[in-house]
Amino acid sequence: MKEELKSAFFSKRFLLAFGLMLSCFLGYSLPTWIFSADWGDEFREGALQLSVGGIFFGGSMLLLPFCAGVTYAISQVDEVRTSFLEWKAIRCSTQIYARNKIIATMLSAAAATGLAFALHALVWNFIAYPYDLVAHPYQEIPFSAKCIYSQWTDIFYAFPIYAWMTFGIALCAAVWSVTALAVSVWVPDKLLTIIVPVCIYYLWSCRIFYHLFGINTPHPGALYNDALTVERVWQSLLMYAILLVISIFVYVKAVSYTHLRAHETGAYL
């Protein structure tokens, strides 16, 4: 397990995913802050607006499944192509190998994306005014009454909002990373390992389930987007739980099949 975690976190791909997500957030906040330098405090956005603007109006949602797959899942392709998967499975077992790979992939993807948002928010809370409607009433973000964020704006400079969005981003990235991991074994191609989860993500966001089955599902990024209600939270968690279970099942079956085929063909010899 330690080897998997070390490989996952101390890699160029982890830094790439972290850097891409951070760039997405800064792509909104940095130009906004620079261009409003001469507008006066009452016209400049506060720390909360700058922190979440990259989600509400930027491209972080579009890049999330890509970063989730890039972080560590595509490394599975090299292990399949070089038969390193079978060699590592000999040392423990197929189940332990699959478990370690899933945990390392989920944790690294969650950290690369969630920490990017958390760091971005932390930096802007030092640079801009923290969210405080008493001292700075012009900072108000008009969340709807049913939105869960509307109850958290008065709590310690809206810290619960930052915490929830970090959790939502990390959770979604972790699940998509396992989806990419499942693809990497069945189709050992790095490009397809990234593209297939991205395609599923975009089909989901285009309401494919509604058009095919009449099921109205929330957007795959709804868990950390605006207008998030309690009902939508449970719907999103259910959808991601289903996706996670399917991805884990497919991945474990694929690893077991690859391992068994190696035995039958004498790949260990």
C-alpha positions, 0 to 999 in steps of 0.5 A, spaced: 500 500 500 505 504 501 508 503 494 502 505 491 501 511 495 508 513 494 507 512 486 500 516 486 502 522 490 510 523 488 509 523 480 509 528 475 501 527 473 499 528 480 502 535 479 499 536 472 492 535 475 493 539 481 496 545 476 491 544 471 485 545 477 489 551 480 489 554 473 482 553 472 480 557 478 485 562 477 483 563 470 477 567 473 479 570 480 486 573 477 483 577 472 477 579 476 482 581 481 487 585 477 482 588 472 478 591 478 484 594 482 482 601 481 474 600 482 474 601 489 473 596 495 465 596 494 466 594 487 471 589 488 469 581 489 470 578 496 474 572 498 468 567 497 466 570 490 473 570 487 474 562 490 468 559 487 467 564 481 472 558 477 466 553 479 460 557 477 463 561 471 469 557 470 472 551 466 473 547 473 467 542 472 469 541 465 476 539 466 474 535 473 474 528 470 480 529 465 484 531 471 481 525 475 484 520 470 490 523 469 492 523 476 494 516 477 489 511 473 493 512 467 499 508 470 495 502 470 495 502 462 503 501 463 502 495 468 497 492 463 502 492 457 508 490 461 505 485 465 507 488 471 500 487 474 501 480 474 507 480 477 505 485 483 498 480 484 503 474 485 506 478 491 499 479 494 493 477 491 488 480 486 483 482 491 489 486 495 492 489 489 485 491 486 484 494 493 490 498 494 490 501 486 483 503 488 485 507 494 491 510 491 487 512 485 481 515 489 486 519 494 490 522 489 485 524 485 481 527 491 487 530 493 490 533 487 483 537 485 480 538 492 487 541 495 487 545 489 480 549 490 482 549 498 489 552 496 486 557 492 480 559 497 486 560 502 490 565 498 484 569 496 482 569 504 489 572 505 489 577 499 481 579 499 476 581 504 473 575 507 466 574 507 463 578 512 456 582 510 456 586 517 463 589 515 462 589 507 455 588 505 456 589 498 459 582 498 453 578 498 452 572 494 444 571 493 443 564 494 436 561 493 432 560 500 433 552 499 440 552 497 444 549 503 449 555 502 444 560 504 445 557 511 452 557 512 454 564 509 454 567 517 458 562 520 466 563 520 467 567 514 463 562 510 468 556 512 462 551 511 461 553 504 469 552 502 469 545 506 463 542 503 465 545 496 472 542 497 469 535 499 464 535 493 470 536 488 474 531 492 469 526 492 467 527 484 474 526 482 475 520 486 469 516 483 471 519 476 478 516 477 476 509 479 471 509 472 478 511 469 481 505 472 476 500 470 477 503 463 484 502 463 484 495 464 479 493 459 482 498 454 489 499 455 490 505 452 492 512 455 488 516 451 482 512 451 482 511 459 482 519 459 477 520 454 471 514 456 470 517 463 470 524 460 465 522 455 460 519 460 461 525 464 459 530 458 453 525 456 451 525 463 451 533 463 447 533 457 441 529 461 442 522 457 439 519 462 432 523 462 432 522 454 433 515 454 430 513 460 426 519 463 430 519 469 431 526 471 438 526 474 442 532 477 448 535 473 455 531 475 458 537 478 451 539 482 454 537 488 459 543 489 455 548 484 450 553 486 443 552 487 445 546 491 439 543 495 438 538 500 434 533 495 439 534 490 445 532 495 442 526 496 440 525 488 448 526 487 450 522 492 446 516 490 448 517 482 455 517 484 455 511 489 452 507 483 457 509 478 462 508 484 460 501 485 459 499 477 466 502 476 469 498 482 466 491 480 468 492 473 475 494 475 476 488 479 473 483 474 478 486 469 484 485 474 481 478 475 480 476 468 487 479 466 491 475 472 487 468 470 489 469 463 496 470 465 496 463 468 493 460 463 498 462 457 504 461 462 505 469 462 509 468 469 514 463 466 
